[in-house]
């Protein structure tokens, strides 16, 4: 039986959301995922990074020549806009620290509802006995009982979503 390397879920999620993030100017999910850590747990529910707007490079500029820093566009609910504006220099510093270089020069705010414009999540269907047995059959022999049970639950859950 061929052994495969277990990978953290974060590595797999990064691959899935990278194209959507790249379309909004984000090089990686770092800022989006770490937003509560960057702005603090109190402000995080009321603001979110929307887009990184990179300046156009002048023609003839060498690829290794540093360009102007980008603008991070943040959606914020109106009641918290003033507080976020006062924290802007700190947020810029924290984002740049996260990326490891001075990529963000300033923030721009867009007022509006945060998180409420997303569609509500559907209830996750529970797997039935047939799906659990099928998942158990597909998982096969795995020495570690905890890992085997987790794989069976994962597989049955995936089958339930596909059928549901």
C-alpha angles and dihedrals in degrees: 000000000000114000116223125201114249111233127201113255089238090067092054095045091051090059092050099049099034095094092052092047092047090055088059094047098259114137091200140355092259097107095039094048095041096043095113089052092048099048099023132254093273095059100031096085090055101048139036138182110254107176145345110228111205119202118242114259114239115247113266094025112142115245092235093050112104114249130210115284119262131248118245111215113210127189110217135176110247097245090061100039095095093049091048090049090056090050094047097105091050092047091050089051092049093048091049090048089052092053093039097233140060098272098138119060101174146350128245120199129217114191117222145103116308122217095348095093091068120098114257114258117258119236110267110242115235117234118250125226093266092056092047091051092047090050091048090052093049094047091055122174115359117164097213107075094202092051092046092052091047092051091049091051091047094048094046090048091052092049090049091053093048092050094041 
